[in-house]
Amino acid sequence: MKPSIVYKEVGHLLGKLMYSGSSNGFYRDQSPEDNEITGRNKFFNAFRSLKHKNFLLFWFNSCLWDAASWSITLVSTWLTYSITQSAFATALVVGLPTISSIVISPIIGVLADGMSRKRLLIYISLVQGVVISIFAVLVFIGQISIWYIYLLVFINGVFANARSPLRMSIIPNLVPKNFVLNALSLQTVANSSVRFLLPVIMGFVIKFFGEGVVLAISAILYTLSTLFLLKISVEFNKHYHVSAKEIGVEFLQGVRYLIREKLLLGTTCLIFIMLFCITAINLSMMPVYSVKVFDAGPEGAGILVACTGIGITLAGILTSFRTTQDGINHFVMIRLAFAISILYIIFSRITIFEIGAFNMIISMMLLGMFWLSTEMHIQQNVDESYRGRVSSLVVSGASIALLLGFIFLGYISDLVGVQNATLLSSLILIICIVTFLILRQRIFTTSNSADEIVGGIREKGIVS
């Protein structure tokens, strides 16, 4: 494909995501008065979700929590590759925590529909602070080994995976419905901002002070993040109660709901494919690219991770200026996926560090828009009574897709090199995209609304 065609496609996607809207120019479920305020100050309108106190507090909590998480990812991958010199072992240390999500996310999803999501988030952050403190002590005293890394990363991952469905399901409770895309965009900015700032800083901290200092800072950040959660006042579903014996039954109800809602199911499958083919590269292969391809050391790995954060930050900022949630559909998602696959094919052939870093920024900007589009699409179309369980199903399936992607990518990278493994993953993504286009009428359908499905389930006695 010619570069000019790629640029034209990217430009069309950016315009589609930023400027398409309803014919009257108003937000969905928004009054003309609100729209008039928007028109007077479009810049500040991009931050409109932050005027809601609960979301503002959660946004600060996310900044601290994400800073700790990305620092731990950098340290754990760097330590693993330094000890083993194996791309497979490095991919495994990132993929190992996803195993726990297969078990923990369904349980958390059910609890998220019937308990205080705020309280669960507080417990999770406190436990993570303790786990990473133990990790830091082992590094300081020189008792760290690859098996200790695997164990501690796995335990921390259990609670990180428990947070994911809670984060997805709590945001619609913090802002009005027509602010969901904007809130998700600002949440992405919070995550990706620390993603490009922290790895660069922490890469140099590792070089001059050691991995233990980074882990100690991460433990403190986890603990501090709970202070913002304590100030949030949000109601949960007091009419929905579940006992331990009912968790399996309630989870199966969520599975039936997702299977019957084909529009949600098709979007979810597209997410899984992207995670398997592309996200596994971003999360596990940056240290390998830094050493094997670019010869850039730990600071180079930090810069590459930072570039992924810069790209997603740009996606969040651009999407936050979008004046409506209309116009984002599966065609936009598929076109984004295709553009991303082409850019990763290009990345797999690059050997100059600066060019590779720039390509990563553009690729991650489109990938960030893809994640925002899919997550908004799911949260806008799922029934509130199933929000936690559907979010947990997405996280559980995503964990399986990521784990398989890590294993596949790590194994192929050790066999034929990380660049050829990236090329192969990108080609697989293109094949899947073509399949989606051929079967789009069957995969993406809106024949049944959420309300109709829930009603049908109740009529059959599935829901009491």
N, C-alpha and C positions, 0 to 999 in steps of 0.2 A: 504494500500500500504506500502511495506517495505521501511524503510529509505534509504537503498542502492539504490533502484529503483528511489526514488526521487532525490538523489544526482547524479545518472547517467544521468537522464533526464535533470537536471539543467546544468550539465557539457556539455552535447551535445548542449543545447541551447546557452550556452556561446560561444562555439566554432563556432557554426553556425553564430552567430551574429558578432563575431569579425574577423573571418578569411576566411569565404567563399568569393569567388570573381570570376571574369571572368577568362577565361583560359589563357589569355595573361598577366594577372597581372596588367593591366592598369586600371585607373579609367575610367568610362564611360565619353565620351567627353573630355578625357585628353590626352595630347601629351606624347610621349615617354620621352621627355626632362623633363616634370613635374614629370613623374614617377621615373626618375633617381634621381631627387632631393629628392623625397620621400624616396627612398631607402637609401640615405646617412644619413638621420637623422629621423628615424621613431618616435622618441619621440616628437620632435618639429613639426613633421608633424601632430600630433594629434591636434595641435592648429592652423592649417593652415588657418582657416577662420578668425582668429584674425588679420591677416596681411592686411585684407581689412578694411580701416579706418572706413567706415560707420558701418560695423558690430561691430567693436571694441567699437565704441561709444554707439551703441544700447545695447551691452553686459553690459557695465557699467550702463547704464540706467536701464536695467532689474535687475541688482543686487540691486540697491537702491529701485526700485519699489517693488520687491519681498520681500525685508527685511521689508518694511512697511506693506505689505499685510499679511505676515505670523504673524507678531507681533499683528496685529489687530484681526486675527482669534483666536490667543491664548487668547487675552484679552476678546474678546466678548464671547467665549465659557466658559471661566472661570467665568466671571461675571454672566452669565446666570445660570450656574449650581450652583454657590454660592447663588444666590437669590432664585431660584426655587427648587433646588434639584431634578430636573426632567430630565431624559434622552431625553424625547420627546421635551421639551422646548429647550434643548441644541442642538439637531439635527435641530430644526426649525430655530434657529438663524443663522446656517450655510446654511440651505436650502432656507431661505426666499429670499436672494438676487438673487437666480437663477430664480425667477419668472420674474424679470425684463428682463432677457436675452431673454425670449420668444418674447418680443416686440422690445427691443432695438437692438439685434444682427442682425435681418434682415435689419433694417434701416442702421446700420453701415456697413453691408456687401455691400449694394448697393453703399453707399458713398465711401467705400474703393476702389471700382472699378473706381470711377470717380473724386475723390478729393485727396488732399495731405494726405497720411496716416501719415506722420510726424506731420503735423499741428494738426490733430485730436488727436494724442497721447499726444501732449503738452497740449491741452485744458483739456483732461481727467485728467492728473496728477495734474494740478493746482486746478481743482474743488475738487478732492479728498483731497488735502491738506486742503482746507477750511472746508470740511465736518468733517474730523477727528479732526480738531482744535476745532470745536464746541463740538464734543464728549468728548474731553479731558477737556474742560472747565466745562461741566456738571458733570464729575466725580470729578474734583477738588473741586467744590462747594457743592458736596454731593447731587445733585438733580437727580441723575441717577435712572431710574426705568427700569423694563423689557420692557415696551412699548417704552421708549426712545431708548433702545438698539436695539430693532427690527426696529424702524424707521430709525435710523442713519446707521445701518448696511445695510438696504435695499437701502437707497440712495447711499451709497458708492458702493454697489454692482452693481447698475445701470451702473456706470462708469467703474468699474472693468470688467463687462461683455462686455462693449463696447470695451475695450482694447483687449480682447481675439481674435476676428477675425482679428483685425488690426495687432496684433503680429504675428499671423499665416501667414497672407498674405504679410507682409512686408519683411520677412526674405529672400524669393527667389529674392527680388529686391536688397538685400545688398551683396549677394555673387553669384559666378557663379553656374550654375545648378548642376555641379558635386560636389559642396561643401555643398549642402543643408543638407544632413544627418549630416555632421560634424558640421555645424552651429547649427542645432537643438540639437545636443549632448552638445555642449558648452553652449547653452542657458539653457539646462536642468541642467548642472553643476552650472550655475549662480543661478538658482532658488533653487536648492536643497542644495547648499552650505549654503546659508543664512537660508534655512529651518532647517538645523540641528545646525547651530551656534546660530542664533537669539533666538529660543524658549528656549534653555537652559539658555541663558543670561537673557532674558526677564522674564522667570519664577522666577528667583531670584530677578529681579528688582521689580516684582509684590509683592513678599514676603516682601521685605525690604523697598520699596519706594511707592508702590501702582500702581494701573492700570493707573491712569492719566498720570504718567511720561512716560509710554510706549506709550500711545496714542499721547502725545506731540512729542516724538521722531519720531513716524510714520508720523505725519503731516509734519515735517521738511524733512524727507526722500522723501516723494512724491514731495515736491517742488524742492528739489535739483536735482531730477532725470531729470527734464526738461532741465537742463543746458546741458546735453549730447545730448539730442534730437535736441537742437538748432544748434549744430555743424554738424549734418548729412545733406548731400546733396544727395538727391535721387529724381529721376524723377517719376512722376505718369502718368497715361494714359490721356494725354491731348486731345485725340481724342474721349474720351467717356464722355458725359455730360448727366446729369440726373436732372430733376426738381422734385419738391416735389410731383407733380401729377403722375409722372412716377415711383415712388419708388415701389408701389405695383406691377406694371406690370413687372418691372425689376426683382423684387424678385421672381415672379412666373416663369420667364424664368430660373432663377437659380434652382428652384425646379424641373422643367421639365428636365433640364440638368442632375441633380443628379439622378433622378429616371431612366433615360435612360442609364446612365453609371453604370451598375450593379456592376462592380468591386469596384467603389468608394462607392456605396450604401451598399454593403456587409461589407466593412471595417468599414463604419460609424455605422452600426447596431451593430457590434462587440464592438465598442467603447462604445455605449450606455449601453450595457449589463454589461460591466466591471464597468462603473460608478455607475450603480444601485446597483450592488452586492458588490463591494469592496471599491470603492473610498468613498462612504458614511461612511464607517467605519473609514477610515483614517482621514477624515476631521471633524467628529463630535463626535466620541466616545472615543477619547483619554482621556479627563478629566474624563469620566465615568469609563473607565478601571483603571485609576490612583486611583480613590477613592474607587470604589466598589470591584475591583478585587485585585489590588496590594497595596492599602492603602499607596500611595506614595505622596499625596498632590500636590500642584501646580507645584513644581519643578519636580515631577514625570511625570506630564502631559507634561511639557516642554521637558523632556528627551525623552518621547515616540514620540512626534512630531519631535524632533531632529533625532531620529532613522529613521523615514520615510524619512527625508532629506538625511541622510547618505546613505541609500539604493539607492535613486534616483541619488545621486551624483556619486556613484560607477557605476551605469548604464550609466550615461553620459560619465564618464571617459573611461570606457571599450569600449563603442561604438565609441568614438572619435578616437580610434586607428584603427578602421576598415578601410581597404584600398580600399573598393569599396562599392557602394550602391546596387550592384546586390545580388541576393540570398535571399532577404527579401520578403517573400510572405505570403499569408494567412495561410499556414501550420505552419510557424514559429509563427505567432500571436496566433493561436489556441493552439499550444503546450505551449506557454508561459502562456496563460490563464488557461490551465489545471494545470500547476505546481503551479501557484499562488493560485488557489482554494484549492489545497492540503495543502499548507503552512498556509492558513487562517483557515482551519479546525484544524490544529495542534495548531495554536495560540488561538483558542477558548477554548482549553482544558488546557492552561497553567495558573498557579496561582503564579509562581515565577517571580518577576519583571525582573531580569537579563536575564532569559531565554526568556521571552516574548519580551524584547528589542532586543535581538539578532535575534529572529525569524522575528521581524518586519523589521530589516535591510535587511535580505535575501529576504523577500517577496517584499519589496519595490524596491530592485535592479531589480528583474524580472519585476515588474510592470512598472518601469522606462523604461526598454527595450521595453516593450509592447507599451507604449505611443510613444516612439521614432519611432518604426517600423510603427505604424499606421499613425502617422502624416507625416512622410517622404513619405509613400506610397500614401497618399492623395495629398500632395503638388507636388509630381513628376508626377502624372497622371492627374491632373486637368488642363484644358485649362486656360491660363493666363487671358483671358477676363472674366472668371467666378471665378477666384481665391477668390476674396473677398466674393462673394455671397455663394459659397460652404463652405468657412470657417465659415461664419455666420450661415449657416444651421447646420453645425457640432456643433457649440457652442450652438445654440438654442436647438437642440435636446439633447445635453449633459446636458443642464440646466434642461430640463424636466426630464431626466433620474435621475439626481442627486436629484432633489426635491422629486421625487417619492421614491428614495432610502432613503433619510433622513426621510420622513414621515413613510415609512414602518419600517425602522430600529429603529427609536425612539419609535414607538408604540409597536413593538414586544419586544424591550428591557425593556420597562416599564412593560410588561406582564410577560415575562419569564426570564428576565435578559439579559445583554449585551452579555454574552458568548454564550448563546443558539441562540440569534439573529444573531450573527456572523456565527455560524455553519449553520443556515438555509440559510443565504445569500450565503455561499460558496457552499452548495448543489444545490441551484438554478442555480448558475453559471455553475456547472458541467452538469446539465440537458441541459442548453442552448448550451454548447460546443458540447455535443453529437448531438443535433439537427443541429448545424452548419455542423458537419462532415457528417451527413446523407444527408443534402441538399446542400452540398458544390458546386456541379456542377451547381445548379440553382442560388445560391447566389453569387459565385465568378466566373465571366465570363469576358473575354476580347474580346467579339465578336464585340464590337463597340469601336473605338478609339475616343478620344476627338475631333479630327478634323472632323471625319465623322459625329459625333453627331451635332456639331456646324453647319456644312454644311447642314445637314438635317433640322435643325431648321430654318436656313435662307431660304432654299428652300420652306418651308411651310409658310413663311411669319411671323414667330413668332418674329424673330429679324429683325429690319428694317435695 
